[in-house]
Amino acid sequence: MFLACNYYESSNWIFHKEWSNPLFIFEGGTMSELNAKLKEILEPVALSQGLMIEKLEYAKKGRDYYLTIYVEKEDDVTSLDEVCQVSELMSQVLDEADVISDNYILDVSTSGAEKEIKDFTKFDKYVGKYMYVKFKNPFDGLNDVTGTLETVDGDTLVISYRVKTRTKKVSFEIANIAKANLAIKF
């Protein structure tokens, strides 16, 4: 097994069920049972490091099989050191459990500093963070805004952003958000 530590986009759990190749069968089980077993084995490892598994994917890419696991912190950005540490621990647990009979590459990743905000009901934990928000409908002449989340009041957000040398604030409803993610301030 090869060990890799990378940063990638993340999304919800994805379990591939469409494969019928016998190489994806493990000791009397199906692919979905394998994914459930992997989640059961690896989730405690991630939690022990203060991380959660955002997505787990076992797939054949080219000639190689990959077990890709996306980990995140609940309220913060996950560092590369944290990803590598949990990757090593997961590798040890997977070797001991030996549930995958194929040779595969373990790739433990995170979305990094620009992680997508998927749960719009939890914006309050991002107050003070720099972020990008794309609107469903243009608002105050803006299609999107990149700035610091100042306040969350019920279903209304206030973001301060810079236009040349001036700081402006925009207030908008969460329902008007098409996409949101943390951003890097340069």
Secondary structure, 3 states (H helix, E strand, C coil): CEEEEEECCCCCCCCCCCCCCHHHCCCCCCHHHHHHHHHHHHHHHHHHCCCEEEEEEEEEECCEEEEEEEEECCCCCCCHHHHHHHHHHHHHHHHHHCCCCCCCEEEEEECHHHCECCCHHHHHHHCCCEEEEEEEEEECCEEEEEEEEEEEECCEEEEEEEECCEEEEEEEEHHHEEEEEECCCC
